């Protein structure tokens, strides 16, 4: 079964890392971290 892929969007890097670790521990695949919506859309368009 494929893992659910998640792009974390959070402007506080420490919070973003904590969210990423927590989600990865329960089986989600973290595909990236973006600090704002523009960066998130750029990452999404670049890789998907």
PDB file with one MODEL, atoms N, CA, C and O in Angstrom:
MODEL        1
ATOM      1  N   UNK A   1       0.840  -1.184   0.000  1.00  0.00           N
ATOM      2  CA  UNK A   1       0.000   0.000   0.000  1.00  0.00           C
ATOM      3  C   UNK A   1       0.885   1.247   0.000  1.00  0.00           C
ATOM      4  O   UNK A   1       1.900   1.289   0.695  1.00  0.00           O
ATOM      5  N   UNK A   2       0.504   2.255  -0.773  1.00  0.00           N
ATOM      6  CA  UNK A   2       1.270   3.494  -0.858  1.00  0.00           C
ATOM      7  C   UNK A   2       1.065   4.353   0.377  1.00  0.00           C
ATOM      8  O   UNK A   2      -0.030   4.428   0.935  1.00  0.00           O
ATOM      9  N   UNK A   3       2.150   4.999   0.788  1.00  0.00           N
ATOM     10  CA  UNK A   3       2.058   5.937   1.900  1.00  0.00           C
ATOM     11  C   UNK A   3       1.405   7.219   1.419  1.00  0.00           C
ATOM     12  O   UNK A   3       1.560   7.610   0.262  1.00  0.00           O
ATOM     13  N   UNK A   4       0.677   7.870   2.308  1.00  0.00           N
ATOM     14  CA  UNK A   4       0.119   9.181   2.005  1.00  0.00           C
ATOM     15  C   UNK A   4       1.267  10.178   2.033  1.00  0.00           C
ATOM     16  O   UNK A   4       2.061  10.187   2.973  1.00  0.00           O
ATOM     17  N   UNK A   5       1.358  11.016   1.007  1.00  0.00           N
ATOM     18  CA  UNK A   5       2.418  12.017   0.908  1.00  0.00           C
ATOM     19  C   UNK A   5       1.887  13.354   1.430  1.00  0.00           C
ATOM     20  O   UNK A   5       0.777  13.774   1.103  1.00  0.00           O
ATOM     21  N   UNK A   6       2.713  14.009   2.251  1.00  0.00           N
ATOM     22  CA  UNK A   6       2.311  15.271   2.864  1.00  0.00           C
ATOM     23  C   UNK A   6       3.377  16.321   2.633  1.00  0.00           C
ATOM     24  O   UNK A   6       4.571  16.065   2.793  1.00  0.00           O
ATOM     25  N   UNK A   7       2.929  17.507   2.254  1.00  0.00           N
ATOM     26  CA  UNK A   7       3.775  18.689   2.164  1.00  0.00           C
ATOM     27  C   UNK A   7       3.394  19.575   3.341  1.00  0.00           C
ATOM     28  O   UNK A   7       2.272  20.076   3.408  1.00  0.00           O
ATOM     29  N   UNK A   8       4.318  19.766   4.261  1.00  0.00           N
ATOM     30  CA  UNK A   8       4.057  20.563   5.459  1.00  0.00           C
ATOM     31  C   UNK A   8       4.267  22.041   5.116  1.00  0.00           C
ATOM     32  O   UNK A   8       5.303  22.421   4.569  1.00  0.00           O
ATOM     33  N   UNK A   9       3.279  22.859   5.443  1.00  0.00           N
ATOM     34  CA  UNK A   9       3.375  24.303   5.226  1.00  0.00           C
ATOM     35  C   UNK A   9       3.254  24.978   6.584  1.00  0.00           C
ATOM     36  O   UNK A   9       2.187  24.987   7.198  1.00  0.00           O
ATOM     37  N   UNK A  10       4.368  25.542   7.040  1.00  0.00           N
ATOM     38  CA  UNK A  10       4.434  26.170   8.366  1.00  0.00           C
ATOM     39  C   UNK A  10       5.574  27.180   8.358  1.00  0.00           C
ATOM     40  O   UNK A  10       6.676  26.872   7.905  1.00  0.00           O
ATOM     41  N   UNK A  11       5.315  28.377   8.854  1.00  0.00           N
ATOM     42  CA  UNK A  11       6.335  29.421   8.793  1.00  0.00           C
ATOM     43  C   UNK A  11       7.370  29.335   9.920  1.00  0.00           C
ATOM     44  O   UNK A  11       8.423  29.965   9.826  1.00  0.00           O
ATOM     45  N   UNK A  12       7.101  28.589  10.956  1.00  0.00           N
ATOM     46  CA  UNK A  12       8.075  28.384  12.035  1.00  0.00           C
ATOM     47  C   UNK A  12       8.788  27.058  11.794  1.00  0.00           C
ATOM     48  O   UNK A  12       8.169  25.997  11.878  1.00  0.00           O
ATOM     49  N   UNK A  13      10.082  27.110  11.494  1.00  0.00           N
ATOM     50  CA  UNK A  13      10.814  25.912  11.085  1.00  0.00           C
ATOM     51  C   UNK A  13      10.837  24.846  12.185  1.00  0.00           C
ATOM     52  O   UNK A  13      10.768  23.653  11.888  1.00  0.00           O
ATOM     53  N   UNK A  14      10.932  25.260  13.435  1.00  0.00           N
ATOM     54  CA  UNK A  14      10.957  24.276  14.530  1.00  0.00           C
ATOM     55  C   UNK A  14       9.624  23.538  14.599  1.00  0.00           C
ATOM     56  O   UNK A  14       9.591  22.323  14.791  1.00  0.00           O
ATOM     57  N   UNK A  15       8.539  24.267  14.445  1.00  0.00           N
ATOM     58  CA  UNK A  15       7.204  23.649  14.453  1.00  0.00           C
ATOM     59  C   UNK A  15       7.050  22.737  13.247  1.00  0.00           C
ATOM     60  O   UNK A  15       6.508  21.637  13.365  1.00  0.00           O
ATOM     61  N   UNK A  16       7.525  23.187  12.080  1.00  0.00           N
ATOM     62  CA  UNK A  16       7.430  22.380  10.864  1.00  0.00           C
ATOM     63  C   UNK A  16       8.194  21.069  11.015  1.00  0.00           C
ATOM     64  O   UNK A  16       7.699  20.016  10.614  1.00  0.00           O
ATOM     65  N   UNK A  17       9.388  21.123  11.585  1.00  0.00           N
ATOM     66  CA  UNK A  17      10.175  19.907  11.804  1.00  0.00           C
ATOM     67  C   UNK A  17       9.462  18.975  12.781  1.00  0.00           C
ATOM     68  O   UNK A  17       9.428  17.762  12.572  1.00  0.00           O
ATOM     69  N   UNK A  18       8.891  19.538  13.847  1.00  0.00           N
ATOM     70  CA  UNK A  18       8.173  18.727  14.831  1.00  0.00           C
ATOM     71  C   UNK A  18       6.971  18.033  14.193  1.00  0.00           C
ATOM     72  O   UNK A  18       6.736  16.847  14.427  1.00  0.00           O
ATOM     73  N   UNK A  19       6.219  18.770  13.391  1.00  0.00           N
ATOM     74  CA  UNK A  19       5.075  18.192  12.681  1.00  0.00           C
ATOM     75  C   UNK A  19       5.544  17.081  11.752  1.00  0.00           C
ATOM     76  O   UNK A  19       4.941  16.009  11.697  1.00  0.00           O
ATOM     77  N   UNK A  20       6.613  17.341  11.031  1.00  0.00           N
ATOM     78  CA  UNK A  20       7.140  16.354  10.082  1.00  0.00           C
ATOM     79  C   UNK A  20       7.560  15.067  10.780  1.00  0.00           C
ATOM     80  O   UNK A  20       7.239  13.971  10.320  1.00  0.00           O
ATOM     81  N   UNK A  21       8.271  15.202  11.882  1.00  0.00           N
ATOM     82  CA  UNK A  21       8.719  14.024  12.627  1.00  0.00           C
ATOM     83  C   UNK A  21       7.522  13.246  13.154  1.00  0.00           C
ATOM     84  O   UNK A  21       7.471  12.020  13.049  1.00  0.00           O
ATOM     85  N   UNK A  22       6.564  13.963  13.718  1.00  0.00           N
ATOM     86  CA  UNK A  22       5.377  13.299  14.273  1.00  0.00           C
ATOM     87  C   UNK A  22       4.611  12.540  13.198  1.00  0.00           C
ATOM     88  O   UNK A  22       4.187  11.407  13.424  1.00  0.00           O
ATOM     89  N   UNK A  23       4.431  13.148  12.042  1.00  0.00           N
ATOM     90  CA  UNK A  23       3.707  12.489  10.956  1.00  0.00           C
ATOM     91  C   UNK A  23       4.489  11.301  10.401  1.00  0.00           C
ATOM     92  O   UNK A  23       3.905  10.263  10.091  1.00  0.00           O
ATOM     93  N   UNK A  24       5.790  11.449  10.278  1.00  0.00           N
ATOM     94  CA  UNK A  24       6.619  10.349   9.770  1.00  0.00           C
ATOM     95  C   UNK A  24       6.582   9.157  10.726  1.00  0.00           C
ATOM     96  O   UNK A  24       6.584   8.005  10.290  1.00  0.00           O
ATOM     97  N   UNK A  25       6.547   9.436  12.020  1.00  0.00           N
ATOM     98  CA  UNK A  25       6.512   8.356  13.005  1.00  0.00           C
ATOM     99  C   UNK A  25       5.254   7.504  12.911  1.00  0.00           C
ATOM    100  O   UNK A  25       5.275   6.328  13.275  1.00  0.00           O
ATOM    101  N   UNK A  26       4.163   8.081  12.428  1.00  0.00           N
ATOM    102  CA  UNK A  26       2.925   7.304  12.304  1.00  0.00           C
ATOM    103  C   UNK A  26       2.690   6.816  10.877  1.00  0.00           C
ATOM    104  O   UNK A  26       1.611   6.319  10.555  1.00  0.00           O
ATOM    105  N   UNK A  27       3.711   6.961  10.016  1.00  0.00           N
ATOM    106  CA  UNK A  27       3.656   6.315   8.716  1.00  0.00           C
ATOM    107  C   UNK A  27       3.432   7.173   7.492  1.00  0.00           C
ATOM    108  O   UNK A  27       3.344   6.644   6.384  1.00  0.00           O
ATOM    109  N   UNK A  28       3.335   8.490   7.657  1.00  0.00           N
ATOM    110  CA  UNK A  28       3.158   9.352   6.495  1.00  0.00           C
ATOM    111  C   UNK A  28       4.512   9.659   5.859  1.00  0.00           C
ATOM    112  O   UNK A  28       5.539   9.669   6.538  1.00  0.00           O
ATOM    113  N   UNK A  29       4.502   9.907   4.559  1.00  0.00           N
ATOM    114  CA  UNK A  29       5.718  10.292   3.844  1.00  0.00           C
ATOM    115  C   UNK A  29       5.737  11.815   3.705  1.00  0.00           C
ATOM    116  O   UNK A  29       4.855  12.390   3.068  1.00  0.00           O
ATOM    117  N   UNK A  30       6.727  12.462   4.292  1.00  0.00           N
ATOM    118  CA  UNK A  30       6.856  13.910   4.208  1.00  0.00           C
ATOM    119  C   UNK A  30       7.666  14.218   2.957  1.00  0.00           C
ATOM    120  O   UNK A  30       8.825  13.818   2.848  1.00  0.00           O
ATOM    121  N   UNK A  31       7.059  14.927   2.020  1.00  0.00           N
ATOM    122  CA  UNK A  31       7.731  15.203   0.754  1.00  0.00           C
ATOM    123  C   UNK A  31       8.425  16.562   0.745  1.00  0.00           C
ATOM    124  O   UNK A  31       9.205  16.857  -0.160  1.00  0.00           O
ATOM    125  N   UNK A  32       8.146  17.378   1.740  1.00  0.00           N
ATOM    126  CA  UNK A  32       8.812  18.668   1.816  1.00  0.00           C
ATOM    127  C   UNK A  32       8.213  19.550   2.882  1.00  0.00           C
ATOM    128  O   UNK A  32       7.170  19.255   3.465  1.00  0.00           O
ATOM    129  N   UNK A  33       8.922  20.658   3.118  1.00  0.00           N
ATOM    130  CA  UNK A  33       8.466  21.676   4.054  1.00  0.00           C
ATOM    131  C   UNK A  33       8.542  23.012   3.339  1.00  0.00           C
ATOM    132  O   UNK A  33       9.558  23.346   2.729  1.00  0.00           O
ATOM    133  N   UNK A  34       7.457  23.774   3.419  1.00  0.00           N
ATOM    134  CA  UNK A  34       7.412  25.107   2.832  1.00  0.00           C
ATOM    135  C   UNK A  34       7.026  26.100   3.922  1.00  0.00           C
ATOM    136  O   UNK A  34       6.253  25.780   4.825  1.00  0.00           O
ATOM    137  N   UNK A  35       7.571  27.301   3.825  1.00  0.00           N
ATOM    138  CA  UNK A  35       7.308  28.299   4.858  1.00  0.00           C
ATOM    139  C   UNK A  35       6.115  29.194   4.551  1.00  0.00           C
ATOM    140  O   UNK A  35       5.674  29.964   5.405  1.00  0.00           O
ATOM    141  N   UNK A  36       5.587  29.091   3.317  1.00  0.00           N
ATOM    142  CA  UNK A  36       4.408  29.893   2.962  1.00  0.00           C
ATOM    143  C   UNK A  36       3.694  29.259   1.769  1.00  0.00           C
ATOM    144  O   UNK A  36       4.183  28.297   1.178  1.00  0.00           O
ATOM    145  N   UNK A  37       2.553  29.804   1.433  1.00  0.00           N
ATOM    146  CA  UNK A  37       1.736  29.201   0.370  1.00  0.00           C
ATOM    147  C   UNK A  37       2.404  29.284  -1.002  1.00  0.00           C
ATOM    148  O   UNK A  37       2.254  28.377  -1.821  1.00  0.00           O
ATOM    149  N   UNK A  38       3.124  30.346  -1.249  1.00  0.00           N
ATOM    150  CA  UNK A  38       3.795  30.488  -2.550  1.00  0.00           C
ATOM    151  C   UNK A  38       4.873  29.424  -2.704  1.00  0.00           C
ATOM    152  O   UNK A  38       4.985  28.794  -3.756  1.00  0.00           O
ATOM    153  N   UNK A  39       5.665  29.226  -1.655  1.00  0.00           N
ATOM    154  CA  UNK A  39       6.693  28.181  -1.685  1.00  0.00           C
ATOM    155  C   UNK A  39       6.066  26.801  -1.820  1.00  0.00           C
ATOM    156  O   UNK A  39       6.590  25.944  -2.532  1.00  0.00           O
ATOM    157  N   UNK A  40       4.955  26.587  -1.144  1.00  0.00           N
ATOM    158  CA  UNK A  40       4.268  25.298  -1.222  1.00  0.00           C
ATOM    159  C   UNK A  40       3.799  25.022  -2.649  1.00  0.00           C
ATOM    160  O   UNK A  40       3.977  23.917  -3.161  1.00  0.00           O
ATOM    161  N   UNK A  41       3.211  26.012  -3.281  1.00  0.00           N
ATOM    162  CA  UNK A  41       2.744  25.827  -4.663  1.00  0.00           C
ATOM    163  C   UNK A  41       3.912  25.614  -5.618  1.00  0.00           C
ATOM    164  O   UNK A  41       3.816  24.811  -6.547  1.00  0.00           O
ATOM    165  N   UNK A  42       5.016  26.330  -5.394  1.00  0.00           N
ATOM    166  CA  UNK A  42       6.202  26.129  -6.228  1.00  0.00           C
ATOM    167  C   UNK A  42       6.730  24.697  -6.102  1.00  0.00           C
ATOM    168  O   UNK A  42       7.045  24.055  -7.104  1.00  0.00           O
ATOM    169  N   UNK A  43       6.825  24.202  -4.858  1.00  0.00           N
ATOM    170  CA  UNK A  43       7.273  22.821  -4.652  1.00  0.00           C
ATOM    171  C   UNK A  43       6.325  21.830  -5.299  1.00  0.00           C
ATOM    172  O   UNK A  43       6.759  20.881  -5.952  1.00  0.00           O
ATOM    173  N   UNK A  44       5.042  22.048  -5.122  1.00  0.00           N
ATOM    174  CA  UNK A  44       4.048  21.148  -5.694  1.00  0.00           C
ATOM    175  C   UNK A  44       4.169  21.119  -7.217  1.00  0.00           C
ATOM    176  O   UNK A  44       4.213  20.044  -7.816  1.00  0.00           O
ATOM    177  N   UNK A  45       4.223  22.286  -7.841  1.00  0.00           N
ATOM    178  CA  UNK A  45       4.304  22.357  -9.302  1.00  0.00           C
ATOM    179  C   UNK A  45       5.606  21.796  -9.825  1.00  0.00           C
ATOM    180  O   UNK A  45       5.629  21.242 -10.923  1.00  0.00           O
ATOM    181  N   UNK A  46       6.690  21.918  -9.083  1.00  0.00           N
ATOM    182  CA  UNK A  46       7.988  21.423  -9.515  1.00  0.00           C
ATOM    183  C   UNK A  46       8.054  19.909  -9.505  1.00  0.00           C
ATOM    184  O   UNK A  46       8.658  19.313 -10.396  1.00  0.00           O
ATOM    185  N   UNK A  47       7.441  19.271  -8.506  1.00  0.00           N
ATOM    186  CA  UNK A  47       7.600  17.830  -8.327  1.00  0.00           C
ATOM    187  C   UNK A  47       6.372  17.002  -8.677  1.00  0.00           C
ATOM    188  O   UNK A  47       6.471  15.779  -8.777  1.00  0.00           O
ATOM    189  N   UNK A  48       5.209  17.640  -8.867  1.00  0.00           N
ATOM    190  CA  UNK A  48       4.005  16.854  -9.138  1.00  0.00           C
ATOM    191  C   UNK A  48       3.304  17.383 -10.312  1.00  0.00           C
ATOM    192  O   UNK A  48       2.263  16.853 -10.700  1.00  0.00           O
TER     193      UNK A  48
ENDMDL
END
